[in-house]
Amino acid sequence: MRRSLIGRTWPNAIAVVLFVFFIFPVYWMISTSFKQDNDIISRTPVFLPLDATFEHFDKAVHAPNFWTYVTNSLVVTVGAVLGSLVIATLASFAIARMRFRGRKSFVLVVMAAQMAPWEVMIIAAYLLVRDNDMLNSLVPLTALYLMMVLPFTIWTLRGFIAAVPKELEESAMVDGCTRTQAFLKVIFPLLAPGLMSTSLFGFITAWNEFPLVNILNKKEEFQTLPLWLSSFQTNFGTDWGATMAASTMFAIPILILFIFLQRKAVGGLTDGAVKG
């Protein structure tokens, strides 16, 4: 009985330790955003800001071009996610349902693109955009973000489509549907968990991206929120209060999206990875 109790206790204890380890930086970021400047630079850590202030949030929101950064981030992120979903849905259907020459090679290319670090394409991307006179534009940035999330989206949706029995599609075609109608009416509704999980992954990837936009878009009117976070560093030091407040605001859209898609997104990542 005692051994059984110990056996159940130590995994829970490890889980609690890991939870505290990973959640503490988030707590420190949020709490620091409400602290007075004296508490932030104090040698004695202040874990609970009793004299809370919203001054840092006000400073972050009223930073130059804040709403321009917000708009640009939403445009490139949503554009990349929607574009990748459309292309990946068609590509994954072809991989899962059709037999064509070069199919296995295409799957290997998708896997290689997923495993390769996207940083390797920064120099090539810059030269390509520069030579086509498209620097300081949201269009190439959106296209590059789409390329970053596309391999994962294709691979995950392929697993979902492969898991749908072919008989369902064939029955719809026997009843008079074309192949396109069978896909839209039978397969596509069953892809909801996969679409949500890949959308979440794509949104996080594009929303957080910093190096590409920093290299391609030097003009402030074409920059995104990650560069806004770096604007609180000056020659006189870092405004940690404003930086933490900005970081907290920056994480809110991702947190809201994750809460909204949590159940289906987690299941979607698991099912899409193992099926097919």
TIMIGU-199138 format. One record per residue: residue in one letter; chain; x, z, y of N, C-alpha, C in turn. Coordinates in steps of 0.02 Angstrom, whole numbers. Each point is the difference from the previous one (the first is absolute). Layout:
res_chain_n_c1_n_c3_n_c2_ca_c1_ca_c3_ca_c2_c_c1_c_c3_c_c2
a_A_X_Z_Y_X_Z_Y_X_Z_Y $
...
This chain:
res_chain_n_c1_n_c3_n_c2_ca_c1_ca_c3_ca_c2_c_c1_c_c3_c_c2
m_A_42_0_-60_-42_0_60_44_0_62 $
r_A_51_43_-1_45_5_57_39_-65_10 $
r_A_23_-29_-56_37_-63_4_-45_-55_27 $
s_A_-63_0_-20_-46_-50_24_-11_6_76 $
l_A_-4_64_23_-9_11_72_61_-23_39 $
i_A_59_15_-26_62_-22_33_4_-76_0 $
g_A_-20_-30_-56_3_-72_-5_-45_-35_50 $
r_A_-56_34_18_-45_-29_50_22_16_71 $
t_A_38_55_8_18_23_67_58_-40_30 $
w_A_52_-13_-39_60_-30_31_-12_-71_24 $
p_A_-42_-43_-33_-13_-65_31_-36_6_66 $
n_A_-48_49_5_-35_10_62_46_25_55 $
a_A_47_44_-19_48_26_49_45_-56_26 $
i_A_22_-44_-44_41_-56_21_-40_-46_46 $
a_A_-63_-11_-16_-43_-43_41_-8_29_70 $
v_A_-8_67_4_-7_33_66_64_-7_41 $
v_A_56_9_-33_65_-6_35_10_-71_26 $
l_A_-15_-50_-41_6_-69_22_-48_-16_57 $
f_A_-61_27_-5_-49_-12_54_25_28_66 $
v_A_26_62_-1_26_30_61_60_-40_25 $
f_A_43_-22_-45_60_-37_19_-18_-65_36 $
f_A_-51_-35_-24_-18_-64_30_-46_7_60 $
i_A_-40_52_2_-48_7_55_30_35_60 $
f_A_55_37_-10_28_37_57_23_-45_57 $
p_A_35_-57_-12_18_-43_56_-60_-25_40 $
v_A_-55_-14_-35_-61_-22_34_-28_57_44 $
y_A_-1_60_-29_-24_57_39_45_12_61 $
w_A_65_-6_-10_47_12_56_-10_-52_55 $
m_A_-12_-62_-20_-12_-53_49_-62_16_42 $
i_A_-55_17_-35_-63_13_35_5_63_44 $
s_A_29_53_-28_5_62_39_46_-9_61 $
t_A_54_-38_-8_45_-10_57_-34_-39_56 $
s_A_-46_-44_-18_-34_-39_52_-44_44_44 $
f_A_-17_61_-22_-41_46_40_42_56_33 $
k_A_65_2_-13_41_54_26_20_-12_72 $
q_A_13_55_35_30_-4_66_73_-21_-7 $
d_A_27_-30_53_70_-24_-3_48_56_-17 $
n_A_-11_60_26_46_55_-15_-1_18_-74 $
d_A_-59_-4_-32_-4_15_-71_33_-53_-43 $
i_A_-1_-63_25_30_-55_-39_75_7_-3 $
i_A_32_19_56_73_4_3_26_71_-15 $
s_A_-45_45_-17_20_68_-14_43_4_-63 $
r_A_51_44_0_41_10_-59_-38_34_-56 $
t_A_-52_37_19_-42_34_-49_-59_-45_-17 $
p_A_-7_-23_-61_-55_-45_-17_-68_30_14 $
v_A_-44_-39_30_-68_21_14_-45_-38_-48 $
f_A_-25_34_-51_-39_-33_-52_-73_-10_20 $
l_A_-26_43_43_-70_-5_21_-4_0_76 $
p_A_-17_-57_31_-3_-3_73_-61_37_27 $
l_A_10_63_20_-56_39_26_-22_-24_69 $
d_A_48_-22_40_-15_-25_67_0_-76_-2 $
a_A_-51_-28_-34_-2_-72_-12_-12_-39_65 $
t_A_26_-61_2_-8_-43_58_-13_-72_-24 $
f_A_-38_-37_40_-12_-71_-14_41_-45_46 $
e_A_47_30_34_41_-37_48_38_-57_-33 $
h_A_26_12_-59_40_-51_-33_-43_-60_-21 $
f_A_-61_13_-22_-46_-55_-17_-17_-41_62 $
d_A_-11_35_56_-16_-35_62_59_-45_21 $
k_A_60_26_-7_59_-39_18_8_-61_-47 $
a_A_-15_9_-64_6_-55_-47_-51_-55_14 $
v_A_-62_20_14_-52_-50_12_12_-37_65 $
h_A_27_34_50_12_-32_65_69_-31_6 $
a_A_34_-9_-57_63_-36_1_-13_-73_19 $
p_A_47_-34_32_-11_-70_20_-18_-45_-59 $
n_A_-50_-42_9_-21_-50_-49_-25_29_-66 $
f_A_-26_62_2_-23_32_-62_-55_-41_-33 $
w_A_-51_-20_37_-56_-37_-29_20_-70_-21 $
t_A_51_-28_32_27_-65_-23_31_7_-69 $
y_A_38_55_-9_30_13_-65_-53_9_-54 $
v_A_-53_37_17_-54_12_-48_-33_-66_-20 $
t_A_-16_-41_50_-33_-64_-14_45_-45_-43 $
n_A_63_-4_17_46_-43_-38_7_24_-72 $
s_A_5_66_-10_6_26_-68_-61_-16_-41 $
l_A_-59_8_29_-62_-15_-36_-4_-74_-17 $
v_A_20_-43_47_-5_-73_-12_46_-21_-57 $
v_A_63_20_2_47_-23_-52_-14_34_-67 $
t_A_-21_63_1_-13_35_-63_-62_-27_-34 $
v_A_-55_-3_36_-62_-26_-29_7_-73_-20 $
g_A_33_-39_41_11_-71_-16_41_-8_-64 $
a_A_53_40_-7_41_-5_-60_-37_22_-62 $
v_A_-39_54_5_-38_26_-57_-53_-50_-22 $
l_A_-40_-25_47_-53_-47_-18_29_-65_-28 $
g_A_52_-25_31_31_-61_-25_28_8_-70 $
s_A_33_56_-13_28_12_-66_-55_7_-53 $
l_A_-57_30_18_-55_7_-47_-29_-67_-20 $
v_A_-9_-44_49_-28_-66_-15_47_-40_-45 $
i_A_64_-3_19_48_-39_-39_11_31_-69 $
a_A_8_65_-2_14_34_-63_-58_-4_-49 $
t_A_-62_2_26_-58_-5_-45_-1_-67_-35 $
l_A_13_-53_37_1_-67_-31_59_-8_-48 $
a_A_59_25_22_59_-7_-42_-6_41_-64 $
s_A_-24_62_6_-6_42_-59_-53_-27_-49 $
f_A_-52_-31_26_-50_-31_-44_31_-57_-40 $
a_A_41_-40_34_33_-55_-35_47_25_-54 $
i_A_36_54_15_48_27_-49_-37_30_-59 $
a_A_-54_36_13_-34_36_-53_-45_-44_-43 $
r_A_-28_-54_29_-51_-38_-36_22_-70_-20 $
m_A_49_-28_33_19_-69_-13_67_-5_-35 $
r_A_8_-52_-37_63_-14_-33_29_-65_29 $
f_A_56_6_33_30_-59_32_76_4_-7 $
r_A_32_-57_8_73_-3_-7_33_40_57 $
g_A_46_42_-18_35_41_49_-34_66_14 $
r_A_-51_17_-38_-37_62_12_45_61_-9 $
k_A_37_2_-55_44_58_-13_55_5_53 $
s_A_25_-58_20_52_0_52_-27_27_66 $
f_A_-62_-18_14_-31_24_62_-9_76_-3 $
v_A_-20_26_-57_-8_72_-8_67_35_10 $
l_A_53_-28_-28_67_29_9_21_0_73 $
v_A_-16_-54_35_16_-3_71_-36_54_39 $
v_A_-64_10_-16_-39_52_33_31_69_-13 $
m_A_19_13_-63_31_64_-17_66_9_37 $
a_A_40_-53_3_65_4_35_-9_12_74 $
a_A_-50_-33_29_-14_10_71_-24_72_14 $
q_A_-36_29_-48_-24_68_8_58_50_-5 $
m_A_48_-13_-45_55_46_-10_54_-6_53 $
a_A_8_-59_30_53_-10_49_-16_37_65 $
p_A_48_33_30_-13_33_65_-12_-52_54 $
w_A_-53_10_39_-19_-49_49_51_-5_56 $
e_A_45_50_7_50_-2_53_47_-60_-7 $
v_A_5_-28_-62_46_-56_-10_-21_-62_38 $
m_A_-64_-2_22_-23_-61_33_1_6_76 $
i_A_27_55_28_-2_10_72_39_-54_37 $
i_A_61_-13_-22_42_-50_34_-32_-69_-5 $
a_A_-22_-19_-61_-32_-65_-9_-63_-5_41 $
a_A_-39_54_2_-62_-1_38_14_-8_75 $
y_A_50_34_24_17_-6_71_22_-71_18 $
l_A_43_-29_-42_24_-68_14_-58_-50_-3 $
l_A_-44_9_-49_-57_-46_-6_-47_5_61 $
v_A_-15_61_20_-44_9_57_33_-24_65 $
r_A_64_15_7_36_-21_61_4_-75_5 $
d_A_17_-34_-56_8_-73_2_-66_-35_14 $
n_A_-56_32_-17_-65_-30_15_-29_25_66 $
d_A_41_34_39_-19_24_66_-64_42_-3 $
m_A_-1_49_-47_-59_43_-9_17_73_7 $
l_A_56_16_32_15_70_14_-51_28_50 $
n_A_-9_65_-3_-49_34_44_-70_-30_-9 $
s_A_-22_2_-63_-67_-24_-17_-26_41_-59 $
l_A_-65_9_-3_-30_37_-54_-12_-42_-62 $
v_A_0_-66_7_-15_-44_-56_54_4_-54 $
p_A_65_-11_16_50_5_-54_6_70_-28 $
l_A_-12_51_42_3_69_-24_-54_12_-52 $
t_A_-60_-24_14_-55_7_-49_15_-37_-64 $
a_A_28_-60_5_17_-40_-59_54_36_-42 $
l_A_49_30_32_52_35_-37_-27_63_-34 $
y_A_-44_35_34_-31_59_-31_-42_-21_-61 $
l_A_-34_-56_7_-39_-27_-57_46_-14_-59 $
m_A_58_-29_13_48_-14_-54_24_64_-33 $
m_A_6_53_39_25_63_-27_-49_32_-49 $
v_A_-65_-5_14_-49_34_-42_-31_-46_-53 $
l_A_13_-65_5_-33_-47_-45_20_8_-73 $
p_A_64_8_-18_17_7_-72_-35_59_-34 $
f_A_-1_57_33_-34_58_-29_-74_-12_-8 $
t_A_-30_-33_49_-71_-13_-3_-17_-48_-57 $
i_A_41_-52_-9_-11_-47_-55_6_35_-67 $
w_A_52_40_-8_12_32_-64_-55_49_-18 $
t_A_-24_38_49_-52_49_-14_-67_-33_-16 $
l_A_-19_-49_40_-65_-34_-11_1_-39_-65 $
r_A_58_-25_-19_4_-36_-64_-21_45_-58 $
g_A_20_64_3_-19_47_-53_-75_11_-2 $
f_A_-32_3_56_-72_11_3_-38_-60_-28 $
i_A_21_-60_21_-35_-60_-23_10_-9_-75 $
a_A_60_14_-25_12_-6_-71_-41_50_-41 $
a_A_-18_56_31_-38_52_-35_-74_-17_-4 $
v_A_-24_-47_40_-70_-20_-2_-11_-47_-59 $
p_A_-44_15_-46_-10_-44_-59_-18_-71_21 $
k_A_30_-48_-33_-15_-70_15_-73_-17_-16 $
e_A_-29_37_-47_-69_-15_-19_-49_7_58 $
l_A_15_47_46_-44_7_57_0_-62_44 $
e_A_59_-26_11_6_-61_40_-31_-59_-36 $
e_A_12_-5_-66_-28_-56_-38_-76_3_-3 $
s_A_-28_61_-5_-73_7_-2_-30_-23_66 $
a_A_32_16_55_-25_-22_65_2_-76_6 $
m_A_52_-31_-28_5_-73_3_-51_-33_-45 $
v_A_-15_32_-58_-53_-26_-44_-68_3_35 $
d_A_-9_51_41_-64_8_36_-5_-46_60 $
g_A_50_-42_11_-5_-50_53_47_10_58 $
c_A_41_52_0_47_11_55_61_-46_-8 $
t_A_27_-22_56_64_-34_-2_54_53_-9 $
r_A_62_-22_-10_54_48_-9_10_42_63 $
t_A_-8_-33_57_7_37_63_-56_51_8 $
q_A_-61_-19_-16_-56_47_5_8_57_-50 $
a_A_25_-14_-60_11_52_-49_52_50_24 $
f_A_51_-26_33_52_44_27_-29_45_55 $
l_A_-37_-30_46_-27_38_57_-53_50_-21 $
k_A_-41_-18_-49_-57_43_-18_16_49_-56 $
v_A_50_-15_-42_14_43_-57_67_37_8 $
i_A_53_-37_11_67_30_1_14_37_65 $
f_A_-15_-33_56_18_28_65_-29_69_11 $
p_A_-64_13_-16_-26_68_11_36_53_-41 $
l_A_29_-19_-57_35_48_-42_71_14_25 $
l_A_22_-36_51_68_9_26_4_51_56 $
a_A_-56_33_15_-1_47_57_55_52_-2 $
p_A_12_35_-58_54_50_-1_68_-32_14 $
g_A_13_-58_-29_64_-33_12_8_-22_72 $
l_A_-53_-27_29_3_-21_70_13_60_46 $
m_A_-30_56_-15_9_59_42_71_28_-6 $
s_A_26_4_-61_67_28_-10_53_-45_32 $
t_A_-7_-65_-8_49_-45_30_-7_-2_76 $
s_A_-61_6_24_-10_3_73_34_61_30 $
l_A_-5_57_-34_31_61_24_76_-8_1 $
f_A_28_-28_-54_72_-10_-3_23_-48_55 $
g_A_-36_-55_8_19_-48_51_-6_28_70 $
f_A_-52_39_13_-9_30_66_58_48_16 $
i_A_18_42_-48_55_47_12_66_-37_12 $
t_A_13_-51_-40_62_-38_7_5_-33_69 $
a_A_-52_-36_20_2_-35_64_-4_47_59 $
w_A_-39_53_-7_-8_48_55_65_36_17 $
n_A_40_15_-51_61_39_9_62_-42_14 $
e_A_-4_-66_-5_60_-42_3_32_3_69 $
f_A_66_9_2_37_7_63_53_-53_11 $
p_A_46_-13_-48_57_-44_14_-20_-71_21 $
l_A_-49_-30_-34_-17_-70_16_-28_-7_71 $
v_A_-46_42_18_-28_-5_68_52_17_52 $
n_A_46_44_-16_53_18_47_47_-58_12 $
i_A_10_-43_-50_45_-56_6_-35_-62_29 $
l_A_-61_-12_-22_-35_-62_20_-35_5_68 $
n_A_-26_59_16_-40_7_61_33_48_48 $
k_A_38_-27_46_35_42_49_-43_15_61 $
k_A_-51_-41_13_-44_11_56_-52_53_-18 $
e_A_-13_46_46_-44_56_-15_-72_-22_-15 $
e_A_-22_-55_30_-69_-21_-11_-12_-27_-70 $
f_A_53_-8_-40_-7_-24_-69_27_50_-51 $
q_A_10_62_21_26_51_-45_-56_42_-29 $
t_A_17_39_-52_-50_38_-36_14_75_4 $
l_A_-42_40_-31_4_72_7_65_32_-25 $
p_A_32_-25_-53_64_31_-20_52_0_57 $
l_A_-1_-52_42_46_-1_57_-23_48_54 $
w_A_-65_12_4_-27_50_47_27_69_-18 $
l_A_8_14_-65_26_65_-21_71_10_24 $
s_A_39_-54_4_70_7_21_7_2_76 $
s_A_-54_-9_37_4_-2_73_9_69_31 $
f_A_-7_53_-40_7_67_27_73_26_-5 $
q_A_45_-45_-19_71_16_0_32_-30_62 $
t_A_32_41_40_30_-22_62_74_18_0 $
n_A_33_-18_55_71_17_7_12_75_7 $
f_A_-53_36_16_6_72_8_-20_39_-62 $
g_A_-19_-36_-53_-19_33_-62_-67_-24_-25 $
t_A_-26_34_-49_-65_-17_-31_-53_49_21 $
d_A_-56_-27_22_-58_42_16_-36_14_-66 $
w_A_19_56_-33_-25_13_-67_-75_15_-1 $
g_A_-25_31_52_-72_13_1_-41_-63_1 $
a_A_18_-48_45_-35_-63_4_11_-42_-63 $
t_A_61_4_-28_14_-38_-61_-42_25_-58 $
m_A_-6_65_-8_-41_27_-54_-74_-14_11 $
a_A_-23_4_63_-70_-16_14_-14_-74_-14 $
a_A_47_-44_19_-9_-70_-13_1_-14_-75 $
s_A_43_34_-37_4_-9_-73_-64_24_-33 $
t_A_-29_54_25_-63_24_-28_-56_-51_12 $
m_A_-4_-27_60_-50_-51_15_12_-63_-40 $
f_A_63_-16_-11_18_-60_-38_-23_5_-72 $
a_A_1_61_-28_-19_9_-70_-75_5_-11 $
i_A_-39_12_53_-72_11_-7_-35_-60_-31 $
p_A_11_-63_22_-35_-57_-31_13_-6_-75 $
i_A_62_11_-21_16_-3_-71_-35_56_-38 $
l_A_-2_60_29_-33_56_-32_-75_-13_-8 $
i_A_-31_-27_52_-72_-15_-4_-13_-53_-53 $
l_A_42_-53_-1_-9_-53_-50_9_27_-70 $
f_A_50_43_-9_13_27_-67_-58_44_-23 $
i_A_-27_41_44_-57_43_-18_-60_-43_-19 $
f_A_-10_-54_37_-58_-43_-12_7_-38_-67 $
l_A_62_-20_-17_11_-40_-60_30_40_-58 $
q_A_7_65_7_39_39_-46_-18_-10_-73 $
r_A_-62_11_-18_-20_-1_-70_13_-68_-32 $
k_A_-25_-52_31_8_-66_-29_71_-26_6 $
a_A_36_20_53_68_-24_10_47_27_-54 $
v_A_-4_65_-14_44_30_-51_-15_-30_-68 $
g_A_-63_-4_-18_-19_-32_-64_20_-72_-2 $
g_A_-4_-34_56_17_-71_2_73_-12_-11 $
l_A_43_42_28_71_-8_-10_18_10_-74 $
t_A_-32_49_-32_15_13_-71_-26_-56_-45 $
d_A_-62_-20_10_-30_-51_-43_35_-67_9 $
g_A_14_-19_62_32_-64_12_70_-4_-26 $
a_A_33_58_-8_69_0_-23_5_-6_-76 $
v_A_-52_22_-37_6_3_-73_-41_-51_-36 $
k_A_-49_-31_33_-43_-47_-34_27_-70_7 $
g_A_-20_-43_-46_18_-71_4_68_-14_-29 $
